[in-house]
């Protein structure tokens, strides 16, 4: 009988341990801090990742490596220097008043802190300008992925009627007439006049140099356990487990470089935006938007593709509630474009203390202002 009770006790204890291990209350904050700051990712607790995400290829969060420059546009100091000048030069716009830096201001963490950006004639677009910081690690560009390369991306604002409102050929001719540019062109490309492809390559080269300094998170996981406090460590663990953030905000840049419908299409209402569908014209892409990097995100309010979320806590509250899950009306039963929120979005049931911890951790991914003095423009 005694043996039987012991066996039952062991079995019950095992079930308790298995159950608890799933949410890791058996791991104290001090133990979590030790594991995460060990400098060895193999010692980290296993993340809770959906099988669908694993099937598509999953890479855990971590520290950024050295950015790669494409073979078709290798880095040179002279090309990056030229790209910096072009980035700040409003003469790439029709009016001569709007530059790339208008929407990607170094004083504002390379965004513009507006709900949506404006361009020529103060015309407003429909999308929020994300930060260009760490853009070198992106695989596809814009909220809807309409550009496959950073060089391609650089051409869109120039020709957009609500942004710089100019044709790249005309912008190129204008720049080639400026005598002060000839020395810069010569240094970067070995000639005094450039074509549009070279101008875009120079801008993209400069943008790839915009790499954030190491955050407190980076220093923490590299071995300095003093960089994150207990609340932030709890938030890190929640990020990789119960809060489900890791499903989309993975890799060292905290973005999977994929597109997801998180329920914010505003279908049939004001602010409607069908996202990636506008590029692919495939019904399965309705309402999908690119996963933005969370590095520096605390400095990049407002949030989401339409900038309708003014603060980070509001975003977390929406995720905690499971985001909008649109239901078809009777009149929409045969609507092939009716948006469906991703299955990765679920109610999280985080309490206020857990939300505080998650927000604290996400804030630790910021590095302070990365300011840059605008260059003197050639005349």
N, C-alpha and C positions, 0 to 999 in steps of 0.2 A: 504493500500500500504506500509506504514511504517513498519507494522508488517511483511509483506511479505519479505521486504528487510532484516529485522532483522533475520528472519528465514533462509533466503538464506545465510546471512553472518555467522550465527552460523554453518550451515551445511558445508560451505566452510572451516571455521576455524577448524571444527572437522576433515575434510579430511586432512587438512594440518598437524594437530597434529598427526593423525594416521600415515601419511606418514613419518613425521619426527621422530616419536617414533621408527620406525623400525631401523633407523640408529643412533638414540639417539643424534642428534644435540641439542635437547632441554635440554640435560643434560650437563652442563658446566664441565670443567675439575675439578673445585673445588668440584662440586657435585659428580662427579664420584669418586674422591679421598675420599670424605666423606663416600660414600656407600661401596666402596671396603675395606676401612681401618676401618670399623665399628666393626670388630670382629664378625659380624653376617652374615653368608653366605646367609641367607634368604633375606637380604636387597640388595644383589647384583642385578644388571640388569639381566634380563633373557638372557641366552645365545642363539645364533642362531645355532641350531643343527638340522641336517637333520633328517627326520622322521625315516629313516632306522637305524640311530645310536641310536635313542631313543628306537626303537623296539628291538635292540640287547642288551639293557641295558646301560644306560649312567650314569656316575658319574662325577661331575664337578671337576675342579682343586681345590687344597687346600694344606694344610700342611700335611706332612707325620706323620703317627702314629708310634707306636712302631712296629718294624718288628716281624713277627711271625716265629717261628721255628717249623718244622714239628714234629709230635709225634714220628715218626720213627727215628728222629735225633734231640733230644732236645739239647738246649744250655748248655754247661758247660764251665767254664773259661779254664779248662785244655785242653779240646778238641779244643777250638778256638786257644789256644797257640800252640798246636801241628800243627794245620792246617796252621798257619802262617809260621812255619818253613818249612813245606812241600811245601807251595806255593812258597817259595824262593829257594828251593833246586833243583839244576840242575841235581841231580842224578836220578831224575824221568825220564830223557831223556836217550836215548841210548848212546849218546856221553858223557853224563855228563856235558853238556855245556848249555842246554836250560831249563829254569824253567818257571813256569806260569807267573812270573814277567817280563819275556822278552817281552810278548805281553801286559801285564797289569801292567805297571810300575807306582808305586806310585808317582814318580817324574813328570809323564805326565798325571795326573788325572786318573790313572788306565787304560789308553789306551797305545798306543805306538807312536802316532803322525805320523804314516806311512800311505801311501795310502793302502797298503796291508801288512800283517805281513810276516815275514820270520821265518824259524825254522832251523832244522838240515841241515847242508851243505849249509846254506844261501838260501835254496829253498823258493820261494815265494808262498803264497797261492793266493786265488782269492778274499778274503773278507777282509774288514777293521775290525780291532779289536775295538769293542765298549768298553767304560769304564765299569768297574765292579762296580762303585759307585752306591749304592742303588739297587744292583742286588737282594737283599732280597725281593723286591717288585714285581719282575717279576713272571709271571705265566708259561712261557714257554721260551726256551732258544735257542740261536743262531739266526742268521738272518732268517734262514729257519725253525726254530722250531723243529729241529731234536731231541732235548732233552727235556723231560717233567719235569725233576727235576734238581736242581742244582748239586745234587750228580751224576746224570747221565752225566750232562754237563762236569764235571771235568774229566771224563774218555776219552772224545773225543780227546783233544789235546795230551794226552799221546800216544795214538795209531796212530794218524794221521802221515803218512809218511813225510808230509811237515812241521810238527811241532816238536813233541818230539820223534817220530819214535820209540816207545818202546811198548812192550806188558805190560799191567798192572800187570800180574802175575810175569813177570821178574823184573819189577820195585819194586814190593812188596818184592820179595826175596832179592833184593839188599839192600833195606832199613832194612830188618830184620837182616841182617848180620852186620849192623853198631851198635857197642856196645853203642855209645853215645845216640842212639835213645831209648834204652830200658827204661830208667827212664821216658821219655816223654810218651811212650806208656803205661807204668804202670799207670801214673797219669791220662791219658785220658780215658783208657779203662780197666784198672785193670789187664793188662797182658803185658808181655815183647815182644810178637810178635803179629803182626796184619795181618789181611787178607785184600784183596783189597777193600772190601766194607767199612771197617773201615777207611782206608786211604782216600777214597773219601768222607766219612762223615766228617772227620776232615777238609779237604780242604773246603768243602761246608760250614761248620760251621764258619770258619774264614771269608769266603767271605760274609756271611750274616751280619757280623759286620761292613762292610764297608758302613757306613751311613754318608751322607754329613751333615755338620753343617747347621744350619738354614740360608737360603739365605735372601737377603733383601726383596724379595717377601714374604717369610714366616713371617718375622717380620712386614711387612706392613699390611698384611691381618689379623694379630693377633691384630692390633690396633695402631701400630706406623706409623702414616701418613707421617712422615719425611723420611721414608726409600726409597720411590720412588718419583722421580721428576715428573713434569707434562707430559713430553714426555713419560716416562715409564708408567704412568697411562693411557695415551692415547693408548699406545701399548698393555697394558693389556686388555683394552676394545675392541680393534680391534681383538686381539687374540681370544676373546670369541664371536665375532660377525662377522663383515665384512670379516676379513681375513680367517675365516673358520678353523683355526688351531684346535679349540676345538673338531672338529668332530673326530679326531684321537688322538690328544695329550691331552687327558683328564685324569681324576683321579688325586690324589695327586702326583703321580709320573710322570705326564705328558706323559703317554703312555696308550693306550687302551689294550695293550697286544694282539693285533690282527695283522693280515697280510693284506697288501693292495698292489695292483699293481699301482704304481704312475707313470708308463710310462718309467721306466729306465731298461728295460730288454735288450736293445741293440740287439733285436732279429735279427738273421742272420748276425750280424756284430761282429767286435772285441769287446771284453768285454761282449759278450752274457752270461747271467746268468738267468736261469729260476726259481731261487728262491725256494719257497716252493714246487713247482711241483716236484723237484728232490727228495723230501721226500715222498710226498703223491701219486705221479703219476696221479693226477687228473688234467684234463685240466683247470678247473676253478681256479686252484692255480698257473698257469703259471705267472711268473713275480711278485709274491707276496713276500713281505719281511716284517719282524716284525717292528712295530712302535717302534722306540727307544725313550727312555726318553729324555726330553729336559732339565732336571736338569743338570747343569754344561756343557751344550752343547757348550757354547762359548769357553770352554777350550779343546774341543775334536776334533778340525780340524785334518785331512780332513773329509769330510762327505759322507754319503750314503754307501750302502753295498760294493761298489767298491772303495770308497775313491777318486773319481774323482772330487769332489767339494772342492776346497781348502779353501773357506771361507764361512761364514754364509750368507753374503749378496748375494752371487751367488745362494745359495739354495733358498733364499726368492724371488729372481728375477725369478727363474724357476717356483716356485709355483704361483707367480703373473701372469705369462704368461700362466698358465694352464697346465704346464708340457707337455711332448711329448704325442701326441695322434696318435699312428700309424694307418695308413690306409692300407688296404689290396691291394696288386697288383693283377692283373688278375691271375697270377700264384698261388696266395695264397688263392683263394676263398674257397677252400676245406681243408685248413690247420687247423686242429682241435686244434693246439697248438698256433695259432696266438694270441698274447697277447692283452688284452683289458684293457685300463687304467680305474681305478675305477671311478664310477660316482661321488664320493665324490670330485674328482679333477675338479676344474672349474677355469676359468679366474677370477682373483680377482679385477682387475682394481684399485689397490692401487696406489696412487701417491707417489712421492719421499719422501714427508714429512711423509706419513703414513708408508712407508717402514722403514724410520729412526726410527719412534716410535716403530714399531713392533720389530725391531732388538734391540733397547734399552731395551725393556721389557724382551725379551728372554735372554739378557745378564745379567739381574738382577737375573736370576735363578742360577747363578754361585756363588760359595762361596770362591774362592781363592784356593790355593794349599792345598791339604790334604796329606802331606808327611808322610812317615813312614820309620824308620830306619830298614834295613834288619836285621833279627836275626842272631845270631852266629849259624852256622850249626853244628850239632852233628858229632863227629868223632869216 
